[in-house]
Each structure stands twice: as structure tokens, then as C-alpha cells.
């Protein structure tokens, strides 16, 4: 568990989440990071529906920071690596979706969308 993994864990804690003791992968596994982004988006939406703009803004800020710090530096390269190295239609499709998500999310979070 390196510095990046520890930083991801701290980010989860800052958002009010803890990694379950029964979770066997590292906190910075792509599946965990995508689930975290889902959590932040759902929380932002919930706070907006309830009129709590301050908490909604906090969740969006956490999304921006997490994407910039933990996803943007490697997710597109990771997806490209999967696309080059697998013949599985499932994993190729998953890699394309991941790459598309990362690009669109970056645009959305920076206001370029």
C-alpha cells in the first residue's frame, strides 16, 4: 500500500466513508474509485434536491479534486492498455466506457461541457 493508496483512503474518509474491513482489494482499485465517484455524484444530487447548496458544492468539489488527483493521471492510459491487451469484447467495451466517462467527467467538472 503506497502513498497513492493511502491518499485515496484519506479522501474516502474526508467524504465520510470508510473502506469495509471485508473489502479485499486496495482502496485505489478502479472499481472502488468508480464507486466513490458514484457516491459523490449521488450525494451532490441528494443535497441539491434538499436545497443544501453548501453540501452539494462540497460534493462537487470533492469530485473535481478526486478526478484531477486520482483518476485523470492514469485512467485513460489504463483503458488504452486494456484495449491493446485483451481480445475480450466485454473488457474492450468496459475500457471504452471508462475512457469515455473519464473524458466527459473532466469536461463536466471543469465546466467545459
PDB file as gemmi writes it, atoms N, CA and C in Angstrom:
CRYST1    1.000    1.000    1.000  90.00  90.00  90.00 P 1                      
ATOM      1  N   UNK A   1       0.856  -1.175   0.000  1.00  0.00           N  
ATOM      2  CA  UNK A   1       0.000   0.000   0.000  1.00  0.00           C  
ATOM      3  C   UNK A   1       0.896   1.230   0.000  1.00  0.00           C  
ATOM      4  N   UNK A   2       0.932   1.917  -1.135  1.00  0.00           N  
ATOM      5  CA  UNK A   2       1.814   3.060  -1.293  1.00  0.00           C  
ATOM      6  C   UNK A   2       1.144   4.374  -0.949  1.00  0.00           C  
ATOM      7  N   UNK A   3       1.848   5.478  -1.197  1.00  0.00           N  
ATOM      8  CA  UNK A   3       1.320   6.812  -0.872  1.00  0.00           C  
ATOM      9  C   UNK A   3       0.006   7.132  -1.577  1.00  0.00           C  
ATOM     10  N   UNK A   4      -0.127   6.721  -2.844  1.00  0.00           N  
ATOM     11  CA  UNK A   4      -1.366   6.989  -3.571  1.00  0.00           C  
ATOM     12  C   UNK A   4      -2.544   6.276  -2.919  1.00  0.00           C  
ATOM     13  N   UNK A   5      -2.333   5.044  -2.528  1.00  0.00           N  
ATOM     14  CA  UNK A   5      -3.387   4.264  -1.883  1.00  0.00           C  
ATOM     15  C   UNK A   5      -3.795   4.906  -0.564  1.00  0.00           C  
ATOM     16  N   UNK A   6      -2.818   5.334   0.213  1.00  0.00           N  
ATOM     17  CA  UNK A   6      -3.112   5.984   1.497  1.00  0.00           C  
ATOM     18  C   UNK A   6      -3.858   7.291   1.288  1.00  0.00           C  
ATOM     19  N   UNK A   7      -3.486   8.041   0.252  1.00  0.00           N  
ATOM     20  CA  UNK A   7      -4.167   9.302  -0.044  1.00  0.00           C  
ATOM     21  C   UNK A   7      -5.619   9.060  -0.448  1.00  0.00           C  
ATOM     22  N   UNK A   8      -5.852   8.032  -1.242  1.00  0.00           N  
ATOM     23  CA  UNK A   8      -7.221   7.692  -1.637  1.00  0.00           C  
ATOM     24  C   UNK A   8      -8.043   7.350  -0.401  1.00  0.00           C  
ATOM     25  N   UNK A   9      -7.478   6.576   0.487  1.00  0.00           N  
ATOM     26  CA  UNK A   9      -8.184   6.214   1.722  1.00  0.00           C  
ATOM     27  C   UNK A   9      -8.531   7.468   2.526  1.00  0.00           C  
ATOM     28  N   UNK A  10      -7.601   8.411   2.630  1.00  0.00           N  
ATOM     29  CA  UNK A  10      -7.871   9.667   3.346  1.00  0.00           C  
ATOM     30  C   UNK A  10      -8.989  10.452   2.665  1.00  0.00           C  
ATOM     31  N   UNK A  11      -9.020  10.426   1.350  1.00  0.00           N  
ATOM     32  CA  UNK A  11     -10.075  11.119   0.612  1.00  0.00           C  
ATOM     33  C   UNK A  11     -11.434  10.491   0.902  1.00  0.00           C  
ATOM     34  N   UNK A  12     -11.483   9.174   0.950  1.00  0.00           N  
ATOM     35  CA  UNK A  12     -12.739   8.499   1.294  1.00  0.00           C  
ATOM     36  C   UNK A  12     -13.196   8.927   2.689  1.00  0.00           C  
ATOM     37  N   UNK A  13     -12.268   8.958   3.617  1.00  0.00           N  
ATOM     38  CA  UNK A  13     -12.608   9.359   4.992  1.00  0.00           C  
ATOM     39  C   UNK A  13     -13.120  10.796   5.039  1.00  0.00           C  
ATOM     40  N   UNK A  14     -12.507  11.688   4.265  1.00  0.00           N  
ATOM     41  CA  UNK A  14     -12.934  13.092   4.234  1.00  0.00           C  
ATOM     42  C   UNK A  14     -14.370  13.227   3.725  1.00  0.00           C  
ATOM     43  N   UNK A  15     -14.806  12.269   2.906  1.00  0.00           N  
ATOM     44  CA  UNK A  15     -16.172  12.287   2.384  1.00  0.00           C  
ATOM     45  C   UNK A  15     -17.132  11.530   3.301  1.00  0.00           C  
ATOM     46  N   UNK A  16     -16.598  11.021   4.414  1.00  0.00           N  
ATOM     47  CA  UNK A  16     -17.443  10.314   5.377  1.00  0.00           C  
ATOM     48  C   UNK A  16     -17.555   8.825   5.139  1.00  0.00           C  
ATOM     49  N   UNK A  17     -16.646   8.264   4.366  1.00  0.00           N  
ATOM     50  CA  UNK A  17     -16.680   6.827   4.077  1.00  0.00           C  
ATOM     51  C   UNK A  17     -15.469   6.121   4.667  1.00  0.00           C  
ATOM     52  N   UNK A  18     -15.668   4.882   5.013  1.00  0.00           N  
ATOM     53  CA  UNK A  18     -14.561   4.024   5.429  1.00  0.00           C  
ATOM     54  C   UNK A  18     -14.560   2.801   4.536  1.00  0.00           C  
ATOM     55  N   UNK A  19     -13.386   2.270   4.258  1.00  0.00           N  
ATOM     56  CA  UNK A  19     -13.278   1.046   3.486  1.00  0.00           C  
ATOM     57  C   UNK A  19     -13.644  -0.105   4.424  1.00  0.00           C  
ATOM     58  N   UNK A  20     -14.577  -0.923   3.982  1.00  0.00           N  
ATOM     59  CA  UNK A  20     -15.022  -2.063   4.784  1.00  0.00           C  
ATOM     60  C   UNK A  20     -13.863  -2.994   5.094  1.00  0.00           C  
ATOM     61  N   UNK A  21     -13.857  -3.535   6.281  1.00  0.00           N  
ATOM     62  CA  UNK A  21     -12.813  -4.485   6.667  1.00  0.00           C  
ATOM     63  C   UNK A  21     -12.897  -5.765   5.840  1.00  0.00           C  
ATOM     64  N   UNK A  22     -14.043  -6.025   5.231  1.00  0.00           N  
ATOM     65  CA  UNK A  22     -14.196  -7.223   4.408  1.00  0.00           C  
ATOM     66  C   UNK A  22     -13.796  -6.982   2.949  1.00  0.00           C  
ATOM     67  N   UNK A  23     -13.512  -5.728   2.578  1.00  0.00           N  
ATOM     68  CA  UNK A  23     -13.086  -5.412   1.212  1.00  0.00           C  
ATOM     69  C   UNK A  23     -11.645  -5.871   1.046  1.00  0.00           C  
ATOM     70  N   UNK A  24     -11.384  -6.729   0.058  1.00  0.00           N  
ATOM     71  CA  UNK A  24     -10.063  -7.344  -0.053  1.00  0.00           C  
ATOM     72  C   UNK A  24      -9.131  -6.669  -1.059  1.00  0.00           C  
ATOM     73  N   UNK A  25      -9.657  -5.799  -1.932  1.00  0.00           N  
ATOM     74  CA  UNK A  25      -8.790  -5.082  -2.869  1.00  0.00           C  
ATOM     75  C   UNK A  25      -8.272  -3.808  -2.217  1.00  0.00           C  
ATOM     76  N   UNK A  26      -7.342  -3.170  -2.888  1.00  0.00           N  
ATOM     77  CA  UNK A  26      -6.815  -1.901  -2.379  1.00  0.00           C  
ATOM     78  C   UNK A  26      -7.847  -0.799  -2.573  1.00  0.00           C  
ATOM     79  N   UNK A  27      -7.831   0.212  -1.706  1.00  0.00           N  
ATOM     80  CA  UNK A  27      -8.793   1.316  -1.829  1.00  0.00           C  
ATOM     81  C   UNK A  27      -8.700   2.068  -3.152  1.00  0.00           C  
ATOM     82  N   UNK A  28      -7.547   2.003  -3.817  1.00  0.00           N  
ATOM     83  CA  UNK A  28      -7.423   2.712  -5.089  1.00  0.00           C  
ATOM     84  C   UNK A  28      -7.639   1.799  -6.298  1.00  0.00           C  
ATOM     85  N   UNK A  29      -8.276   0.657  -6.080  1.00  0.00           N  
ATOM     86  CA  UNK A  29      -8.683  -0.205  -7.202  1.00  0.00           C  
ATOM     87  C   UNK A  29      -9.688   0.588  -8.045  1.00  0.00           C  
ATOM     88  N   UNK A  30      -9.641   0.425  -9.341  1.00  0.00           N  
ATOM     89  CA  UNK A  30     -10.503   1.200 -10.233  1.00  0.00           C  
ATOM     90  C   UNK A  30     -11.978   1.042  -9.875  1.00  0.00           C  
ATOM     91  N   UNK A  31     -12.393  -0.148  -9.485  1.00  0.00           N  
ATOM     92  CA  UNK A  31     -13.805  -0.360  -9.129  1.00  0.00           C  
ATOM     93  C   UNK A  31     -14.176   0.468  -7.900  1.00  0.00           C  
ATOM     94  N   UNK A  32     -13.295   0.523  -6.913  1.00  0.00           N  
ATOM     95  CA  UNK A  32     -13.565   1.317  -5.710  1.00  0.00           C  
ATOM     96  C   UNK A  32     -13.589   2.802  -6.045  1.00  0.00           C  
ATOM     97  N   UNK A  33     -12.691   3.242  -6.896  1.00  0.00           N  
ATOM     98  CA  UNK A  33     -12.658   4.656  -7.255  1.00  0.00           C  
ATOM     99  C   UNK A  33     -13.899   5.063  -8.045  1.00  0.00           C  
ATOM    100  N   UNK A  34     -14.364   4.194  -8.921  1.00  0.00           N  
ATOM    101  CA  UNK A  34     -15.595   4.497  -9.660  1.00  0.00           C  
ATOM    102  C   UNK A  34     -16.802   4.503  -8.726  1.00  0.00           C  
ATOM    103  N   UNK A  35     -16.824   3.594  -7.775  1.00  0.00           N  
ATOM    104  CA  UNK A  35     -17.915   3.572  -6.791  1.00  0.00           C  
ATOM    105  C   UNK A  35     -17.885   4.851  -5.949  1.00  0.00           C  
ATOM    106  N   UNK A  36     -16.704   5.327  -5.624  1.00  0.00           N  
ATOM    107  CA  UNK A  36     -16.577   6.563  -4.866  1.00  0.00           C  
ATOM    108  C   UNK A  36     -17.112   7.751  -5.667  1.00  0.00           C  
ATOM    109  N   UNK A  37     -16.784   7.811  -6.959  1.00  0.00           N  
ATOM    110  CA  UNK A  37     -17.314   8.887  -7.787  1.00  0.00           C  
ATOM    111  C   UNK A  37     -18.840   8.808  -7.845  1.00  0.00           C  
ATOM    112  N   UNK A  38     -19.369   7.609  -7.932  1.00  0.00           N  
ATOM    113  CA  UNK A  38     -20.823   7.438  -7.918  1.00  0.00           C  
ATOM    114  C   UNK A  38     -21.404   7.966  -6.615  1.00  0.00           C  
ATOM    115  N   UNK A  39     -20.778   7.621  -5.510  1.00  0.00           N  
ATOM    116  CA  UNK A  39     -21.229   8.096  -4.206  1.00  0.00           C  
ATOM    117  C   UNK A  39     -21.260   9.619  -4.159  1.00  0.00           C  
ATOM    118  N   UNK A  40     -20.167  10.252  -4.616  1.00  0.00           N  
ATOM    119  CA  UNK A  40     -20.101  11.711  -4.586  1.00  0.00           C  
ATOM    120  C   UNK A  40     -21.185  12.342  -5.454  1.00  0.00           C  
ATOM    121  N   UNK A  41     -21.415  11.783  -6.630  1.00  0.00           N  
ATOM    122  CA  UNK A  41     -22.467  12.300  -7.523  1.00  0.00           C  
ATOM    123  C   UNK A  41     -23.844  12.148  -6.887  1.00  0.00           C  
ATOM    124  N   UNK A  42     -24.100  10.991  -6.287  1.00  0.00           N  
ATOM    125  CA  UNK A  42     -25.394  10.749  -5.641  1.00  0.00           C  
ATOM    126  C   UNK A  42     -25.596  11.692  -4.462  1.00  0.00           C  
ATOM    127  N   UNK A  43     -24.554  11.911  -3.695  1.00  0.00           N  
ATOM    128  CA  UNK A  43     -24.654  12.829  -2.553  1.00  0.00           C  
ATOM    129  C   UNK A  43     -24.884  14.258  -3.025  1.00  0.00           C  
ATOM    130  N   UNK A  44     -24.182  14.665  -4.073  1.00  0.00           N  
ATOM    131  CA  UNK A  44     -24.380  16.005  -4.620  1.00  0.00           C  
ATOM    132  C   UNK A  44     -25.841  16.185  -5.033  1.00  0.00           C  
ATOM    133  N   UNK A  45     -26.359  15.206  -5.747  1.00  0.00           N  
ATOM    134  CA  UNK A  45     -27.747  15.267  -6.206  1.00  0.00           C  
ATOM    135  C   UNK A  45     -28.721  15.319  -5.031  1.00  0.00           C  
ATOM    136  N   UNK A  46     -28.481  14.503  -4.028  1.00  0.00           N  
ATOM    137  CA  UNK A  46     -29.351  14.477  -2.840  1.00  0.00           C  
ATOM    138  C   UNK A  46     -29.354  15.838  -2.149  1.00  0.00           C  
ATOM    139  N   UNK A  47     -28.175  16.412  -1.968  1.00  0.00           N  
ATOM    140  CA  UNK A  47     -28.101  17.715  -1.303  1.00  0.00           C  
ATOM    141  C   UNK A  47     -28.778  18.802  -2.131  1.00  0.00           C  
ATOM    142  N   UNK A  48     -28.620  18.745  -3.448  1.00  0.00           N  
ATOM    143  CA  UNK A  48     -29.291  19.728  -4.305  1.00  0.00           C  
ATOM    144  C   UNK A  48     -30.811  19.612  -4.189  1.00  0.00           C  
ATOM    145  N   UNK A  49     -31.328  18.375  -4.215  1.00  0.00           N  
ATOM    146  CA  UNK A  49     -32.780  18.171  -4.082  1.00  0.00           C  
ATOM    147  C   UNK A  49     -33.305  18.693  -2.743  1.00  0.00           C  
ATOM    148  N   UNK A  50     -32.476  18.593  -1.705  1.00  0.00           N  
ATOM    149  CA  UNK A  50     -32.882  19.040  -0.371  1.00  0.00           C  
ATOM    150  C   UNK A  50     -32.583  20.516  -0.129  1.00  0.00           C  
ATOM    151  N   UNK A  51     -32.052  21.198  -1.138  1.00  0.00           N  
ATOM    152  CA  UNK A  51     -31.777  22.624  -1.016  1.00  0.00           C  
ATOM    153  C   UNK A  51     -30.529  22.969  -0.233  1.00  0.00           C  
ATOM    154  N   UNK A  52     -29.682  22.001   0.013  1.00  0.00           N  
ATOM    155  CA  UNK A  52     -28.449  22.245   0.766  1.00  0.00           C  
ATOM    156  C   UNK A  52     -27.307  22.488  -0.224  1.00  0.00           C  
ATOM    157  N   UNK A  53     -27.243  23.719  -0.732  1.00  0.00           N  
ATOM    158  CA  UNK A  53     -26.267  24.059  -1.761  1.00  0.00           C  
ATOM    159  C   UNK A  53     -24.830  23.998  -1.257  1.00  0.00           C  
ATOM    160  N   UNK A  54     -24.622  24.271   0.020  1.00  0.00           N  
ATOM    161  CA  UNK A  54     -23.263  24.236   0.574  1.00  0.00           C  
ATOM    162  C   UNK A  54     -22.699  22.807   0.530  1.00  0.00           C  
ATOM    163  N   UNK A  55     -23.487  21.829   0.955  1.00  0.00           N  
ATOM    164  CA  UNK A  55     -23.025  20.439   0.922  1.00  0.00           C  
ATOM    165  C   UNK A  55     -22.940  19.920  -0.505  1.00  0.00           C  
ATOM    166  N   UNK A  56     -23.873  20.352  -1.368  1.00  0.00           N  
ATOM    167  CA  UNK A  56     -23.820  19.956  -2.775  1.00  0.00           C  
ATOM    168  C   UNK A  56     -22.519  20.465  -3.407  1.00  0.00           C  
ATOM    169  N   UNK A  57     -22.164  21.699  -3.104  1.00  0.00           N  
ATOM    170  CA  UNK A  57     -20.922  22.275  -3.636  1.00  0.00           C  
ATOM    171  C   UNK A  57     -19.699  21.525  -3.109  1.00  0.00           C  
ATOM    172  N   UNK A  58     -19.756  21.104  -1.851  1.00  0.00           N  
ATOM    173  CA  UNK A  58     -18.650  20.328  -1.270  1.00  0.00           C  
ATOM    174  C   UNK A  58     -18.485  19.007  -2.022  1.00  0.00           C  
ATOM    175  N   UNK A  59     -19.579  18.328  -2.318  1.00  0.00           N  
ATOM    176  CA  UNK A  59     -19.510  17.059  -3.036  1.00  0.00           C  
ATOM    177  C   UNK A  59     -18.962  17.252  -4.449  1.00  0.00           C  
ATOM    178  N   UNK A  60     -19.371  18.326  -5.101  1.00  0.00           N  
ATOM    179  CA  UNK A  60     -18.849  18.591  -6.448  1.00  0.00           C  
ATOM    180  C   UNK A  60     -17.357  18.905  -6.372  1.00  0.00           C  
ATOM    181  N   UNK A  61     -16.960  19.677  -5.372  1.00  0.00           N  
ATOM    182  CA  UNK A  61     -15.539  19.982  -5.206  1.00  0.00           C  
ATOM    183  C   UNK A  61     -14.744  18.700  -4.971  1.00  0.00           C  
ATOM    184  N   UNK A  62     -15.268  17.788  -4.147  1.00  0.00           N  
ATOM    185  CA  UNK A  62     -14.589  16.512  -3.911  1.00  0.00           C  
ATOM    186  C   UNK A  62     -14.473  15.711  -5.202  1.00  0.00           C  
ATOM    187  N   UNK A  63     -15.515  15.750  -6.028  1.00  0.00           N  
ATOM    188  CA  UNK A  63     -15.448  15.068  -7.328  1.00  0.00           C  
ATOM    189  C   UNK A  63     -14.329  15.674  -8.181  1.00  0.00           C  
ATOM    190  N   UNK A  64     -14.286  16.996  -8.237  1.00  0.00           N  
ATOM    191  CA  UNK A  64     -13.267  17.672  -9.045  1.00  0.00           C  
ATOM    192  C   UNK A  64     -11.867  17.298  -8.572  1.00  0.00           C  
ATOM    193  N   UNK A  65     -11.653  17.378  -7.273  1.00  0.00           N  
ATOM    194  CA  UNK A  65     -10.333  17.083  -6.717  1.00  0.00           C  
ATOM    195  C   UNK A  65      -9.949  15.623  -6.903  1.00  0.00           C  
ATOM    196  N   UNK A  66     -10.889  14.722  -6.653  1.00  0.00           N  
ATOM    197  CA  UNK A  66     -10.587  13.302  -6.790  1.00  0.00           C  
ATOM    198  C   UNK A  66     -10.295  12.962  -8.248  1.00  0.00           C  
ATOM    199  N   UNK A  67     -11.101  13.494  -9.140  1.00  0.00           N  
ATOM    200  CA  UNK A  67     -10.873  13.222 -10.564  1.00  0.00           C  
ATOM    201  C   UNK A  67      -9.510  13.744 -10.994  1.00  0.00           C  
ATOM    202  N   UNK A  68      -9.219  14.978 -10.625  1.00  0.00           N  
ATOM    203  CA  UNK A  68      -7.951  15.602 -11.033  1.00  0.00           C  
ATOM    204  C   UNK A  68      -6.745  14.883 -10.428  1.00  0.00           C  
ATOM    205  N   UNK A  69      -6.847  14.519  -9.152  1.00  0.00           N  
ATOM    206  CA  UNK A  69      -5.701  13.937  -8.447  1.00  0.00           C  
ATOM    207  C   UNK A  69      -5.545  12.440  -8.638  1.00  0.00           C  
ATOM    208  N   UNK A  70      -6.668  11.720  -8.724  1.00  0.00           N  
ATOM    209  CA  UNK A  70      -6.578  10.265  -8.668  1.00  0.00           C  
ATOM    210  C   UNK A  70      -7.055   9.538  -9.918  1.00  0.00           C  
ATOM    211  N   UNK A  71      -7.817  10.176 -10.753  1.00  0.00           N  
ATOM    212  CA  UNK A  71      -8.289   9.490 -11.957  1.00  0.00           C  
ATOM    213  C   UNK A  71      -7.603  10.006 -13.216  1.00  0.00           C  
ATOM    214  N   UNK A  72      -7.601  11.296 -13.380  1.00  0.00           N  
ATOM    215  CA  UNK A  72      -7.058  11.885 -14.608  1.00  0.00           C  
ATOM    216  C   UNK A  72      -5.625  11.455 -14.926  1.00  0.00           C  
ATOM    217  N   UNK A  73      -4.747  11.338 -13.915  1.00  0.00           N  
ATOM    218  CA  UNK A  73      -3.361  10.997 -14.248  1.00  0.00           C  
ATOM    219  C   UNK A  73      -3.155   9.622 -14.882  1.00  0.00           C  
ATOM    220  N   UNK A  74      -4.102   8.690 -14.719  1.00  0.00           N  
ATOM    221  CA  UNK A  74      -3.816   7.354 -15.208  1.00  0.00           C  
ATOM    222  C   UNK A  74      -4.967   6.606 -15.873  1.00  0.00           C  
ATOM    223  N   UNK A  75      -6.204   7.026 -15.716  1.00  0.00           N  
ATOM    224  CA  UNK A  75      -7.339   6.221 -16.180  1.00  0.00           C  
ATOM    225  C   UNK A  75      -7.354   6.039 -17.699  1.00  0.00           C  
ATOM    226  N   UNK A  76      -7.089   7.082 -18.457  1.00  0.00           N  
ATOM    227  CA  UNK A  76      -7.110   6.928 -19.922  1.00  0.00           C  
ATOM    228  C   UNK A  76      -6.017   5.976 -20.385  1.00  0.00           C  
ATOM    229  N   UNK A  77      -4.828   6.078 -19.801  1.00  0.00           N  
ATOM    230  CA  UNK A  77      -3.747   5.150 -20.150  1.00  0.00           C  
ATOM    231  C   UNK A  77      -4.111   3.718 -19.759  1.00  0.00           C  
ATOM    232  N   UNK A  78      -4.737   3.566 -18.612  1.00  0.00           N  
ATOM    233  CA  UNK A  78      -5.188   2.253 -18.152  1.00  0.00           C  
ATOM    234  C   UNK A  78      -6.188   1.653 -19.150  1.00  0.00           C  
ATOM    235  N   UNK A  79      -7.159   2.452 -19.570  1.00  0.00           N  
ATOM    236  CA  UNK A  79      -8.148   1.989 -20.536  1.00  0.00           C  
ATOM    237  C   UNK A  79      -7.482   1.625 -21.863  1.00  0.00           C  
ATOM    238  N   UNK A  80      -6.555   2.453 -22.313  1.00  0.00           N  
ATOM    239  CA  UNK A  80      -5.836   2.146 -23.552  1.00  0.00           C  
ATOM    240  C   UNK A  80      -5.059   0.839 -23.432  1.00  0.00           C  
ATOM    241  N   UNK A  81      -4.450   0.603 -22.285  1.00  0.00           N  
ATOM    242  CA  UNK A  81      -3.706  -0.636 -22.048  1.00  0.00           C  
ATOM    243  C   UNK A  81      -4.640  -1.843 -22.147  1.00  0.00           C  
ATOM    244  N   UNK A  82      -5.819  -1.728 -21.565  1.00  0.00           N  
ATOM    245  CA  UNK A  82      -6.795  -2.819 -21.660  1.00  0.00           C  
ATOM    246  C   UNK A  82      -7.187  -3.040 -23.114  1.00  0.00           C  
ATOM    247  N   UNK A  83      -7.459  -1.954 -23.830  1.00  0.00           N  
ATOM    248  CA  UNK A  83      -7.860  -2.074 -25.237  1.00  0.00           C  
ATOM    249  C   UNK A  83      -6.786  -2.758 -26.082  1.00  0.00           C  
ATOM    250  N   UNK A  84      -5.528  -2.492 -25.779  1.00  0.00           N  
ATOM    251  CA  UNK A  84      -4.423  -3.107 -26.533  1.00  0.00           C  
ATOM    252  C   UNK A  84      -4.198  -4.567 -26.143  1.00  0.00           C  
ATOM    253  N   UNK A  85      -4.486  -4.916 -24.893  1.00  0.00           N  
ATOM    254  CA  UNK A  85      -4.030  -6.214 -24.392  1.00  0.00           C  
ATOM    255  C   UNK A  85      -5.092  -7.305 -24.293  1.00  0.00           C  
ATOM    256  N   UNK A  86      -6.340  -6.993 -24.540  1.00  0.00           N  
ATOM    257  CA  UNK A  86      -7.366  -8.022 -24.415  1.00  0.00           C  
ATOM    258  C   UNK A  86      -8.076  -8.273 -25.734  1.00  0.00           C  
ATOM    259  N   UNK A  87      -8.564  -9.477 -25.868  1.00  0.00           N  
ATOM    260  CA  UNK A  87      -9.420  -9.807 -27.008  1.00  0.00           C  
ATOM    261  C   UNK A  87     -10.870  -9.950 -26.551  1.00  0.00           C  
ATOM    262  N   UNK A  88     -11.094  -9.811 -25.261  1.00  0.00           N  
ATOM    263  CA  UNK A  88     -12.430  -9.969 -24.699  1.00  0.00           C  
ATOM    264  C   UNK A  88     -13.330  -8.796 -25.088  1.00  0.00           C  
ATOM    265  N   UNK A  89     -14.445  -9.066 -25.756  1.00  0.00           N  
ATOM    266  CA  UNK A  89     -15.372  -7.984 -26.089  1.00  0.00           C  
ATOM    267  C   UNK A  89     -15.884  -7.260 -24.845  1.00  0.00           C  
ATOM    268  N   UNK A  90     -16.086  -8.001 -23.751  1.00  0.00           N  
ATOM    269  CA  UNK A  90     -16.569  -7.384 -22.513  1.00  0.00           C  
ATOM    270  C   UNK A  90     -15.567  -6.359 -21.990  1.00  0.00           C  
ATOM    271  N   UNK A  91     -14.294  -6.771 -21.857  1.00  0.00           N  
ATOM    272  CA  UNK A  91     -13.299  -5.854 -21.315  1.00  0.00           C  
ATOM    273  C   UNK A  91     -12.982  -4.709 -22.264  1.00  0.00           C  
ATOM    274  N   UNK A  92     -13.043  -4.964 -23.560  1.00  0.00           N  
ATOM    275  CA  UNK A  92     -12.862  -3.864 -24.516  1.00  0.00           C  
ATOM    276  C   UNK A  92     -13.977  -2.830 -24.356  1.00  0.00           C  
ATOM    277  N   UNK A  93     -15.212  -3.306 -24.231  1.00  0.00           N  
ATOM    278  CA  UNK A  93     -16.343  -2.383 -24.042  1.00  0.00           C  
ATOM    279  C   UNK A  93     -16.215  -1.635 -22.723  1.00  0.00           C  
ATOM    280  N   UNK A  94     -15.840  -2.340 -21.668  1.00  0.00           N  
ATOM    281  CA  UNK A  94     -15.670  -1.691 -20.360  1.00  0.00           C  
ATOM    282  C   UNK A  94     -14.579  -0.623 -20.429  1.00  0.00           C  
ATOM    283  N   UNK A  95     -13.495  -0.909 -21.117  1.00  0.00           N  
ATOM    284  CA  UNK A  95     -12.406   0.061 -21.254  1.00  0.00           C  
ATOM    285  C   UNK A  95     -12.852   1.289 -22.042  1.00  0.00           C  
ATOM    286  N   UNK A  96     -13.627   1.077 -23.089  1.00  0.00           N  
ATOM    287  CA  UNK A  96     -14.130   2.216 -23.866  1.00  0.00           C  
ATOM    288  C   UNK A  96     -15.069   3.081 -23.019  1.00  0.00           C  
ATOM    289  N   UNK A  97     -15.930   2.434 -22.236  1.00  0.00           N  
ATOM    290  CA  UNK A  97     -16.849   3.182 -21.360  1.00  0.00           C  
ATOM    291  C   UNK A  97     -16.046   3.965 -20.319  1.00  0.00           C  
ATOM    292  N   UNK A  98     -15.051   3.326 -19.727  1.00  0.00           N  
ATOM    293  CA  UNK A  98     -14.223   4.002 -18.725  1.00  0.00           C  
ATOM    294  C   UNK A  98     -13.520   5.220 -19.326  1.00  0.00           C  
ATOM    295  N   UNK A  99     -12.952   5.048 -20.496  1.00  0.00           N  
ATOM    296  CA  UNK A  99     -12.247   6.149 -21.151  1.00  0.00           C  
ATOM    297  C   UNK A  99     -13.201   7.290 -21.496  1.00  0.00           C  
ATOM    298  N   UNK A 100     -14.374   6.941 -21.996  1.00  0.00           N  
ATOM    299  CA  UNK A 100     -15.380   7.950 -22.337  1.00  0.00           C  
ATOM    300  C   UNK A 100     -15.847   8.682 -21.078  1.00  0.00           C  
ATOM    301  N   UNK A 101     -16.102   7.928 -20.022  1.00  0.00           N  
ATOM    302  CA  UNK A 101     -16.518   8.540 -18.756  1.00  0.00           C  
ATOM    303  C   UNK A 101     -15.469   9.528 -18.267  1.00  0.00           C  
ATOM    304  N   UNK A 102     -14.220   9.101 -18.256  1.00  0.00           N  
ATOM    305  CA  UNK A 102     -13.158   9.964 -17.731  1.00  0.00           C  
ATOM    306  C   UNK A 102     -13.079  11.273 -18.514  1.00  0.00           C  
ATOM    307  N   UNK A 103     -13.182  11.193 -19.820  1.00  0.00           N  
ATOM    308  CA  UNK A 103     -13.130  12.407 -20.633  1.00  0.00           C  
ATOM    309  C   UNK A 103     -14.320  13.310 -20.414  1.00  0.00           C  
ATOM    310  N   UNK A 104     -15.504  12.726 -20.418  1.00  0.00           N  
ATOM    311  CA  UNK A 104     -16.712  13.548 -20.225  1.00  0.00           C  
ATOM    312  C   UNK A 104     -16.796  14.111 -18.817  1.00  0.00           C  
ATOM    313  N   UNK A 105     -16.376  13.333 -17.844  1.00  0.00           N  
ATOM    314  CA  UNK A 105     -16.418  13.819 -16.462  1.00  0.00           C  
ATOM    315  C   UNK A 105     -15.450  14.981 -16.285  1.00  0.00           C  
ATOM    316  N   UNK A 106     -14.280  14.896 -16.901  1.00  0.00           N  
ATOM    317  CA  UNK A 106     -13.327  16.001 -16.826  1.00  0.00           C  
ATOM    318  C   UNK A 106     -13.932  17.258 -17.428  1.00  0.00           C  
ATOM    319  N   UNK A 107     -14.594  17.129 -18.577  1.00  0.00           N  
ATOM    320  CA  UNK A 107     -15.243  18.280 -19.207  1.00  0.00           C  
ATOM    321  C   UNK A 107     -16.348  18.848 -18.315  1.00  0.00           C  
ATOM    322  N   UNK A 108     -17.159  17.966 -17.774  1.00  0.00           N  
ATOM    323  CA  UNK A 108     -18.269  18.409 -16.910  1.00  0.00           C  
ATOM    324  C   UNK A 108     -17.748  19.124 -15.661  1.00  0.00           C  
ATOM    325  N   UNK A 109     -16.765  18.535 -15.015  1.00  0.00           N  
ATOM    326  CA  UNK A 109     -16.269  19.084 -13.754  1.00  0.00           C  
ATOM    327  C   UNK A 109     -15.523  20.399 -13.939  1.00  0.00           C  
ATOM    328  N   UNK A 110     -14.980  20.623 -15.125  1.00  0.00           N  
ATOM    329  CA  UNK A 110     -14.274  21.885 -15.370  1.00  0.00           C  
ATOM    330  C   UNK A 110     -15.178  22.923 -16.025  1.00  0.00           C  
ATOM    331  N   UNK A 111     -16.413  22.520 -16.321  1.00  0.00           N  
ATOM    332  CA  UNK A 111     -17.346  23.449 -16.934  1.00  0.00           C  
ATOM    333  C   UNK A 111     -17.188  23.568 -18.431  1.00  0.00           C  
ATOM    334  N   UNK A 112     -16.379  22.681 -19.033  1.00  0.00           N  
ATOM    335  CA  UNK A 112     -16.158  22.744 -20.474  1.00  0.00           C  
ATOM    336  C   UNK A 112     -17.239  21.999 -21.249  1.00  0.00           C  
ATOM    337  N   UNK A 113     -18.099  21.291 -20.543  1.00  0.00           N  
ATOM    338  CA  UNK A 113     -19.148  20.502 -21.227  1.00  0.00           C  
ATOM    339  C   UNK A 113     -20.298  21.372 -21.647  1.00  0.00           C  
TER     340      UNK A 113                                                      
END                                                                             
